[in-house]
Amino acid sequence: MTIFTAICDDEKRIGAELECYLIKMFNERHIKYEIDVYFSGADLCEKMQEGVHYDLIFLDIEYAKDEINGVEVGTLIRDEQKNNFTSIVYISWEEKYSMQLFDTQPLHFLTKPLTYEKVERAVEKHINMAGVRSSHFSYKIGHDAHKIRIENIVYLESSGRKLIIHLANGNQEEFYGSLKKVYKEQLQKFDFLFIHASYAVNYDHIEVHKYEELTLANGDITLPISQDRRKAVRGAYLTITKRREM
């Protein structure tokens, strides 16, 4: 699991301090992470509107008077983007905002000055909830983090150094990566079948399973199962089917 994290605070000293805390916490827990630091709410909003996704955001409430404030950023995330999965941790010098934050469903509210212990409690809370919120596939395009809900993925295809995500709506997304790596780290636990060096298929989108090939739910796509994987794929398919019938 990689935790894609954003820090948004116009006080550069606090942003740097918080980043150091998070790096130490994630490293101690052997958790993969990516951290981006923003100094204005507008910059964070612009990135998220471009499709960049974060699992965890530490969001300052007060900015300069002409800036979008943290509450407005939270409202954009929840209401405009319909995003109820990102954990928002508000930070402020004041405690007076607690009731204003209710509608944006924050994970936590921290008062400045921040301490390692305060931040650690928020991180632990996010980690404990991550199992409930982990039904997304995460990937990066350049420096930008993206997420797609697992049920929308039909299969992944490896083509050279690129991976192609084939979606149920017919669209495709491409990024650089290793199919073997993403299967082991993310897809296997969601009942994907690694049928070929070039294909990992979502069990939920399989219509017909034959020993040497799979036909997908729309009936238009048939993918080969490589000869050296046929026995393992058949076993995995039967295991998943039995588990789901229990």
C-alpha positions in Angstrom: 0.0 0.0 0.0 1.3 3.4 -0.9 -0.2 6.4 1.0 -0.4 9.4 -1.4 -0.3 12.4 0.9 -0.6 16.2 0.5 0.4 18.9 2.9 -1.2 22.3 2.3 0.0 25.2 4.5 1.2 28.6 3.6 3.6 28.6 6.5 6.7 26.9 4.9 8.3 26.1 8.2 5.2 24.1 9.4 4.9 22.4 6.0 8.6 21.3 6.2 8.2 20.1 9.8 5.1 18.1 9.0 6.7 16.5 6.0 9.7 15.4 8.3 7.2 13.9 10.8 5.4 12.0 8.1 8.5 10.6 6.5 9.7 9.3 9.8 6.3 7.7 10.6 5.9 6.0 7.3 9.5 4.7 7.3 9.2 3.3 10.8 6.1 1.4 9.7 7.6 0.3 6.4 4.8 2.0 4.5 5.4 3.3 0.9 4.5 6.9 0.5 4.5 9.9 -1.8 4.2 13.4 -0.3 3.4 16.6 -2.1 3.6 20.0 -0.4 1.5 23.0 -1.4 1.5 26.5 -0.1 -2.0 27.6 -1.2 -5.4 26.0 -1.3 -5.8 27.1 -4.9 -2.8 25.1 -6.1 -4.0 22.0 -4.3 -7.5 22.3 -5.8 -6.1 22.8 -9.3 -4.1 19.6 -9.1 -7.1 17.6 -7.8 -9.3 19.0 -10.5 -6.7 17.7 -13.0 -7.3 14.2 -11.6 -4.5 13.9 -9.0 -5.7 11.8 -6.1 -4.6 11.8 -2.4 -5.4 9.3 0.3 -4.5 11.7 3.1 -4.4 15.5 3.2 -3.2 17.8 6.0 -5.0 21.0 5.3 -4.4 24.4 6.9 -7.6 26.4 7.5 -6.3 30.0 7.4 -4.5 31.5 4.4 -4.0 35.0 3.1 -7.3 37.0 2.8 -7.4 36.6 -1.0 -6.8 32.9 -0.9 -9.4 30.0 -0.9 -9.4 28.8 2.7 -9.1 25.2 4.0 -12.9 24.8 4.7 -13.6 25.8 1.0 -11.0 23.3 -0.2 -12.6 20.6 1.9 -16.0 21.5 0.5 -14.7 21.2 -3.0 -13.3 17.7 -2.3 -16.5 16.4 -0.7 -19.2 18.2 -2.7 -17.9 19.1 -6.1 -15.6 16.1 -6.6 -17.9 13.7 -4.7 -14.8 12.4 -3.0 -15.7 10.8 0.4 -12.6 8.5 0.5 -9.7 11.0 1.0 -8.9 11.5 4.7 -8.8 15.2 5.6 -6.8 16.4 8.6 -7.4 20.1 9.3 -4.7 22.1 11.1 -5.1 25.6 12.6 -3.9 27.9 15.3 -7.5 28.3 16.4 -10.0 25.8 17.9 -13.0 27.9 16.9 -13.6 26.1 13.5 -14.6 22.7 14.8 -18.4 23.1 14.0 -17.7 24.6 10.6 -15.8 21.5 9.6 -18.6 19.1 10.4 -20.0 18.9 6.8 -16.6 18.0 5.3 -16.3 14.9 7.5 -12.7 15.5 8.6 -10.6 12.6 9.9 -9.0 14.8 12.5 -8.5 18.4 13.7 -5.0 19.4 15.0 -4.2 22.7 16.6 -0.8 24.3 16.1 1.9 24.1 17.2 2.1 20.6 15.8 3.9 17.8 17.7 5.0 14.4 16.5 2.5 12.8 18.8 -0.5 14.8 17.5 0.4 14.0 13.9 1.0 10.4 14.7 -2.5 9.9 16.1 -4.0 11.2 12.9 -1.8 9.0 10.8 -2.6 5.9 12.9 -6.3 6.7 12.5 -6.0 6.9 8.7 -4.0 3.6 8.6 -6.6 1.9 10.7 -9.4 3.0 8.3 -7.4 2.3 5.1 -8.6 -1.3 5.0 -12.1 -0.1 4.6 -11.1 2.4 1.9 -8.7 0.3 -0.1 -11.0 -0.6 -3.0 -9.0 1.5 -5.5 -6.2 0.7 -7.8 -3.4 3.4 -7.5 -0.9 4.4 -10.1 1.2 7.3 -11.2 1.6 9.3 -14.4 4.7 11.3 -14.1 4.6 12.8 -10.6 0.8 12.7 -10.4 -1.1 10.1 -8.4 -4.3 8.6 -9.8 -6.9 6.1 -8.5 -9.6 4.0 -10.2 -12.2 1.9 -8.4 -11.4 -1.8 -8.7 -14.9 -2.8 -9.9 -14.4 -0.5 -13.0 -11.3 -2.4 -14.1 -11.9 -5.3 -16.6 -8.2 -6.2 -17.1 -4.7 -4.8 -17.2 -2.5 -5.4 -20.3 1.3 -5.1 -20.5 2.6 -3.6 -23.7 6.3 -3.0 -23.7 7.1 -0.8 -20.6 3.5 0.5 -20.4 0.5 -0.9 -18.7 -2.9 -0.3 -20.2 -6.0 -0.3 -17.9 -9.1 -1.5 -19.8 -12.2 -0.1 -18.1 -15.8 -1.3 -18.1 -17.0 1.8 -19.9 -14.6 1.1 -22.8 -12.0 3.7 -21.9 -8.3 3.1 -21.3 -5.7 4.5 -19.1 -1.9 4.1 -19.6 1.1 4.4 -17.3 4.6 2.9 -17.0 4.9 -0.1 -14.7 5.4 -3.8 -14.2 2.4 -6.0 -14.4 3.9 -8.6 -12.2 4.7 -5.9 -9.5 1.2 -4.3 -9.5 -0.5 -7.7 -9.5 1.5 -8.8 -6.4 1.1 -5.5 -4.6 -2.5 -4.5 -5.4 -4.5 -6.7 -7.7 -4.2 -10.2 -6.3 -6.0 -9.3 -3.1 -9.0 -8.1 -5.2 -9.4 -11.5 -7.0 -7.5 -10.7 -10.3 -6.1 -13.7 -12.2 -2.6 -13.4 -13.6 -3.3 -15.4 -16.7 -0.4 -14.4 -19.0 2.7 -12.3 -18.9 0.6 -9.7 -20.6 -2.7 -9.9 -18.8 -4.2 -9.7 -15.3 -8.0 -10.1 -15.4 -10.7 -9.1 -12.9 -12.6 -12.2 -11.8 -15.9 -10.2 -11.7 -15.7 -9.5 -15.4 -15.1 -13.1 -16.6 -18.1 -14.7 -18.4 -16.5 -18.0 -19.6 -13.5 -19.8 -18.2 -11.9 -22.4 -20.4 -8.6 -24.1 -19.7 -6.7 -22.2 -22.4 -8.6 -18.9 -22.5 -11.1 -16.5 -20.8 -14.0 -14.7 -22.4 -14.9 -11.4 -20.7 -18.4 -10.3 -19.7 -19.2 -8.2 -22.7 -18.5 -11.3 -24.9 -16.3 -9.4 -27.3 -12.9 -10.1 -25.8 -11.2 -13.4 -25.4 -7.8 -13.5 -23.7 -5.3 -16.4 -23.8 -4.1 -18.2 -20.7 -0.4 -19.0 -21.2 0.4 -22.7 -21.1 2.6 -22.6 -18.1 -0.2 -20.8 -16.0 -3.2 -22.8 -17.0 -3.2 -25.2 -14.0 -2.6 -22.4 -11.5 -5.3 -20.1 -13.1 -7.8 -22.9 -13.0 -7.0 -23.6 -9.3 -7.3 -19.9 -8.4 -10.5 -19.5 -10.3 -12.1 -22.5 -8.5 -10.9 -21.2 -5.2 -12.4 -17.8 -5.7 -15.7 -19.3 -6.9 -16.0 -21.6 -3.8 -15.1 -18.8 -1.4 -17.7 -16.5 -2.9 -20.4 -19.2 -2.7 -19.9 -19.8 1.0 
